[in-house]
Amino acid sequence: MIPLTLREVAAAVGGEVVPAAAADTVVSGAVETDSRQIEPGGVFVARVGESMDGHDFAAAALERGAALLVVERALDLDVPQVVVADGTLALAALAKEVVARVRTDGRLRVIGITGSNGKTTTKNLLREILGRVGPTVASHASFNNAVGGPMTMLRVQHDTEFLVAEMGASAAGDIARLVALAKPDVGVVLKVGLAHAGGFGSIEGTARAKSEMVTDLTESDVAVLNRDDPRVAAMAERTRARVAWFGLSADPREGGTSADDVDATASGTRFALVLPGGERRTVSFRVLGEHHVSNAMAAAAAATALGVDADTIVAGLEAVAKAERWRMEILATDPVTVINDAYNASPDSMAAALKTLVQVAPGRSVAVLGAMSELGESADEEHDRIGLLVVRLNVGQLVVVGPEARRIHLEATAQGSWDGESVYAETQEEAEALLEVLLRPGDTVLVKSSNAAGLRHLGDRLGARWGGAASCSP
């Protein structure tokens, strides 16, 4: 965090300094809500959640060197404190203040990214591209909610030139609140799908929520929108910002960013990136999955809007070797290829991952699938669709894990024309035992589920079993 006195911190968050004599003390350490992450000089924000009270860990934060506690009640600890009404709201208010102060220097530009799929990949690509231009801060992992968003913003310093912030949502208004903390100069909307549909009520509700990224942009800002998604394309009518299109259907002659000559393999995807005006550059993209080309186009469009040249854009895209931990991550290649994509799952991302599996597998394709979470009333229908898609793609072997995903297995086995086979396992342990028997050299295995299903751990164990040190992950 930038250096601030406790008086300035208290003013920003509407709090009171305890003891008052410490008001002129300056803090500049990292802001954390997890006491285990505190480093000497850091600021610990004690949040009260549904199952934990951060105040219970304040002493541990002090032991690790916290210089300031932001608390909802004064604690009997020998360390300066700022007492606030709500720790989570105070975190957001402090982030807003820090971003505003850094912006007065005139250098910081904010890039906000939202969408049902692809936020983290696009963020990582932009971080690599923009980091070649100037000091860049980007969200860690998937820090994109009411806590993770502000924590990312609080990492900016006075010399930061770019803040790349994922802005996720589980309900209407979530993105608008993040935008209010750090209004983007460039707002990117990737896709509208059924991820978190249970919180939005419908896909139309999802579209309205995602449009919060661009509705408050000004005429001097840029809205980067996906021409290939009709719901995203319609957001052009909801923004005052200049629109920069990306997508296979975007027209470079009209300022769009597109791609063609796409060739996806197990080692990545090669494609021609077509920049605004028609300049073509060949990109050897190491991120697995043809669907990630859309994220590459989005990153290129945003970078172009920020004035980044083509050479830097291509170099940044080619430098990224994987989307993120547990996202299309290749953990083994010999004798069995293991792809762990079980950090998150929506109907769109599940379909894209299955298509990639079939596309890149030189031998038998094996899909190990768990549940897709937060789909609300659409859950049964969408799991059925995935079972049918497995059959249509002619996946060689299907292993479905967990009762919430069982409909995938039932739908696949109901299709009599399928040459493959489906088995059902109640638990990860059962699935692992089945795979020990089913897998054979030359197979390509995809492990895919929502984070809540926990199959990423099964994927890691399969990677260690079939590749271990042979993993090609960076």
N, C-alpha and C positions, 0 to 999 in steps of 0.2 A: 504494500500500500504506500501511497505517497505520504511524506511526513505531514502529520497533523498534530496540533495540540489537543489535549483532552477536552479543552473548552470548545474547540472547533468540532470535534467528534460529537460532543453532547449537543451542540447547536444543530448539527446535521440530523441527528436522530431523535431530537426532542427529549433528551435525557438529562440527568443530573450527575455531576462529577462527585464521587465519594472516595476519599475526603476532598473537600473543596480546595484545599491547599495544593492539590495535585493538578489543578486545572491547566497550568502552563507546561506540564510535562509533555514532551513530544514522543509520539509513537510512529513507527514506520514499518513494522514487521508484517508478515503475511497474516491475513484474517482467516480463521478456521472455525468450523463448528464441530469438529472432531478433535477432542483433546489429544488423541494419539498423534495428530499431525502437527501439533504446536512445536515451533522451534523458538529458541531464545529471542526475545523481543517481539514475539507474535501477539496477536489480538484474538482472544477466545470469545465467541458469541454463544451464550448459553440459551439454546432454543428449547422450548417445551413442546414435545411432540406427543403423538398418540400413545406411544409405549415407553418413551424415555424422557427424562428431564435433564437437560444439559447442565443444570446447576449441580447435579450429583457428580459431575466430572470436572468441576471448576478447580478443585484442589489438585487433581492430576495435571490439569493444564498449567497451573502455577508451578508445579514441580518440574515441568518440562521447559519452563522459562517464560511463560506468558507475562507480558508487560502491562496488559490491560484486560479486564473482564468486562464484557457488555452483558448485563444481567437484568432480570426482571424483578429481583429483590436483592438488597444489599447482603453480601455474605461476610461472615467473620473470617476473612482472609487478609493477610498483609500484602495487598496489591491494589493499585488504583482500579476503580470500577466506574462505569457509566451505567446508571440505573434507568431502564426504559420500561415502557408499558408492554411491549411485545418484541421479543428477540428477532423473530423472522422479519417483521416490518422494519426494525432498526437496521438489519443487514441490508435490506433493499434501499433504505434511505441513505445509508452510508455509501453504497455503491453509486447512487445517483449523484451524490455530492462529489465524489472522487472523479467520476467521468466528466462532470461539468467543469471542475477545476482544470483538468488536463486539457479539455477542449478549449479553454481560454488561451492556451498556448498557440492554438491555430494549426496544430499538426495532426491531431488525432482524427481519424476517420473510422466510422463504425460500419461494419458489415453484419447484418442480421440474416440468419438462415432458418427457414422453417420448411415444413413439408412432412407428409406422412411417412416417407422413407427417404434415406440418403443424406440426412442432415450431417451426421458425423463424418461420412466420407467426404462430402463437399467441403466441410470445415477443414478437414485435414489437408485437402488439396489446396485450398486457399491459404492456409497457414504456410505451406511449403512455398507457394508462389510468392506471396507477399513478404515472407521472411527474407527473400532475396532482394527486396527493395528497401526495407527498413524494419526497425524494431516492431515485432508483431506479437500480440497476445491473443490466444485462442482458447476456447473451452477445452478443459481437460476431459477426456473420455466423452461421456454424454451429459455433461453438466449444463442442463438447459431448462431447469425448472425454477421455481420461486426461490430456491436456495442456491443451486448450482449456477444460475445465471448471474446473480449479484457477486458470488465469489469469483467468477471469471472477471467481471468488470473491475473488481477491487485489485486485480493484479496489474492494472495499467500503471505506468510511471510517466513522468513528465516528458520523457523522450519517446514514448510509444507513438508509432505512426498509424498502426492498424489494430483495431479490436475486432476479431472475428468471433461472433457470438451465436451459438445455436440458441434458438428460441422455440422450445417445445410447448405442448399444451395437452392437458387432459380434459379441459373444459373450456367453454367460451370465456373470454376475458383474460386467459392466462398470457397469451402473446401480447395483448395490449398493455398489460402491466409491465412486461419486460421492455417493450418498446418505449414506455414512458420513462424508464430508467436510463436508457441509452438509445435515443432515436437513431435508427440507421441512416447513414448517408446512401447506402446501397442495401436494399431489402430484397432477399432472394426467396422465392417460393418454388419448391421443387415439384411437389405432387400432392394431390388430394386423393387419399385412399381410405380404407376402413380401419387403419390403426387407431386405437382408442375410441372406436365408434361408440362404445357404450357410454362414454362421457359426453359425446356430442349429440346423441339421439338419432342421427342419420348422417349420410354422407353429405347432404346439403348443409347440415350443421357443422360438419367438419370443414367444408369449404368456407363458410362464414368465419369460423374461428381462424383459419389460416390466412384469410384476407386481412386480418388485423395487422399483419406485417406491413401492408402497403397503404392502408387507408389514411394514415396520418403523415405519410411522406409529403414533402413539399415539392414545388416546381423545380427546385435545384437538386433534388435527390433523384435516384435511379431505382426503378423497380425491375428486377431481373425475373422474368416469368417464363414458364415452360409452355411453349407453343403447342407441344404435343398433348397436353392435358387440357381438355376443354374447360374444366372448372377453374384451373389456374389461369388460362388465357382470358377468361371472363373477368378476372380481377383488374384487367387494364381499364375497365370502366369505373373502377372504384378508387383509383388513385390519381393524384395530381402530378405524380412524378413522371419523368421521362421513362418510357418502357424500353428495356433491352431484352429482346426475345432470345431464347435458346431452345434447341430441340432439332430433331431430324427434319421437321417441317418448317423450321425457321429459315427465313430468306436472308442470306448474308448481304445481298444487294440492298436490303432495307435495314441494315444495321444489326441483323441477327447473327447468332453463333450456331453453327451446325456441324455435322459430321457425316462422312460417308466412307465407303470401302472398309467397313467394319469386319474384322477377322478375329474371332475369339478362339483361344486355345487354352490348354491347362496351365500355360505359363503367363497368361495375360491376354490383352486385347490390343491389336494394332488397328489404327484407324487414321483417317485424314480429318484433321480439325480444320474447319472452314470458318475463318474469323470475319468480322464485319468488313464489308468491302470486297470479300472474295479471296483474301489471302489464305492459301492452303499450307498446312504443315503436317507432316507425318508424325504420329505420336505412337511410341512403343510403350503402352500403358500396362504396368505390371499388376494392377489391381484386378483380381479374378472376377469375371462375370461381365457379359456384354451390357447388362443393365447399368453398370457403373459408368458407361460412356456418357450417359445423360448427366451424371454428376460432374464429370469432367467438363462437359459443355457449359454447365452452370457456373463452375469455378472460372472457366475461361471468360465467360461473358461478364462476370462480376469484376474480374481483374482488368479486363479491357475497359470497363466503365471507370475504373480507377486510374487509367492511363498507363497500365503495364504493357510492355512491348511483347511481341509474339515469341521471341527467343526465350525470354524469362518465363512466360506462361508454359511453353513446351518443356523447358528444363524442369520446372516445378512439378508438372504432371508426371513426367517420367521418373522423378526421384522418389515418388511414393510407391512403396512396395506392397502395401496391404491397406484395406479400408480402415481397420482398427482391430484390436484384440477381439477374438470370437466373431469376427465378421468376415466371412469367406476366407478364413485363415487356413492355409495349407499346413498341416502339422506332420504329414508324412507323405512320402512319394514311392517308397519301395520297401516291401513288396506290395503294399496296399496304400493307395492315396487316400488320405483323410482330410476332409474339408470341414472345419468347425465354423458354423454360421448360426450359433445358438444363443447369441446375445439378445436378439429380438426377433419377432416374427409378426407379420401382418399378412393378409391374403396376397397382397401384391408382392411383398418381398419373398414369401414362401414360393409363389409361382415363379418368380425370377430365378431363385436359387435352384429350383428343380430343373428349369430349362437349361441353366448353366451346367448342372450335373450331367445331363444327357448329352449336352453339346461337347463337353470336354473329356468325357470318359472314353478311353480307348478300348476298354473291355466292359465288364458288367458294371452297371450303375446300381448303387445301393443307397436308398434313402432311409435315414433314421429320423423319424419325425415325432415331435411332441406338440403340445397344445399351443394355439394362438390365443393370447389373453386379451381382455378388454374389448371384446367384440359385441357385447350386449346381446340383443335379441337376434343378431345376425350370426351368432357363434355356430349353431348347428348347421345352418346352410353353408357357411363358408368352410367349415371342416369337411362337409360332404363334397364341396367343389374341389378341394385339394385331393381327396381320394380319387375323384374322377380324373383329375389332371394327371395324377401318377399313372393311371391306366392309359390315358391318351398319349402320354409321352413315352410309354412302354419302358418305364423304369424296371430294371431287372429284378430287384428285390426291395420290398418295403418292410420296415420294422417300425411299428407304431408303439409309442411309449406313453403310458399313463391314461387313466380313465377319461380325462378331459379331451383327449385326442382320439378316443376309440372310434369315433364316427369315421375318421379317415380310413381306418382298417375295414370297417363294415362296408363303406361305399366302394372301396377298391375290390374287395372280394365279391361284391355283387355283380361286377362286370365280367360276364362269362367269356368275353373275347380276349381277355388279357393273358399274355403268355407268362407274365411274371408271377410273383408269389408275395403274399402279405402274411406277416405274423404279428401277434399282439403281445406286448409285455406290460404287466401291471406296474413294474418298477424299473428304475435304471439298472439295478443289479440283475434282474431277469433279462433285460435287453442285452446287457454286456455278456452274460452267459450264452445267450442265443447267438450273438455275433461271433463269439469265439469259435462256434461250430460252423456258422454260415459263411464267414468271410474266407476268401481264397486269394492267392497271389493274382495281381492284375485288376482287382476290384477298385472302383472309385467310390468312396463313401461320403455322403453328405449328412451332417448332423445339424438339424434345424428345429428350433422351437423358440417360443418367447422366453424371456429371461426368467420369468416366474417358474417355468417348468424345469429349469436347472440342467438341461441337457448339455450345456457347455462343459460341465465337469465330465460327463460321459465322453464328450468329444476329445477332451484333453487326455483322458485315460486311453482312448483308442489310438490317439496320436502317439502316445508314449509306447503303447504295445506294438504298433506296426511301423513306427519310424524312429521315435526317440531322438537320438542325436542327428538323424537324417532329416529332421524338420527343415523346411526351407523358409520358415518364417524369419523375418529380420529381428 
